[in-house]
Amino acid sequence: MRLRSVVPFSSGTNVHLNRVEVQFIAPTSSEVEATIQMLRDAAAQSGEPLPDWVAITGKVVPVDETAGEHPDFLLTHSHVGSGFGFDALPSGVLDLDLERGCVLLSGQAVIWPAGTTLSRDPPRLHLPGGLTARPGDTVRGGGGVVPPAGPRQSSSGIEGDLERALGCATEPEVVVFGSRGSMSVSPGG
């Protein structure tokens, strides 16, 4: 089954509940219901109806409440997993150069959790959990730091232009924030 996404979504395996989850957001409850039906119809038309262990969930996020945008230079990864397993707590100072398409943390390219967006005026990074970071703020969260070859080889679920992000970086490693790790923002000085 192949679908063109009309709403942001992610999918993955919930090992605790032993099921596959497809999660998405839409601006109205009727669009949530329509998307769930569309996914079920597409599966049925392919001759492979969705099994009981596949859960489709949607969340209503009105358009006027969505913060920022998701340009192609903002690297993110899926809600359910990044393809990386980390226990570290990377942190660094946020540097936003939206004219050049650079979103860095202490000179390093960053793969942010899904749901991360940008605002241009004023420049702000909006993180999952309602956090907002300004240039100069320190951002910390669960994840790790890898050489550039790591994300290139394991690009599962990574959205955005990795080469462009690496071209902005002044440091050779990539910060990867885990999709389930808690994050914090400390104001810059």
Secondary structure, 3 states (H helix, E strand, C coil): CCCCCCCCEEEEEECCCCEEEEEEEECCHHHHHHHHHHHHHHHHHCCCCCCCCEEEEEEECCHHHCCCECCCCCCEECCCCCCCCCCECCEEEEEEECCCCEEEECCEEEEEECCCEEECCCCEEEECCCEEECCCCEEEECEEEECCHHHHHCCCCEECCHHHHHHHCCCCCEEEECCCCCEEEECCC
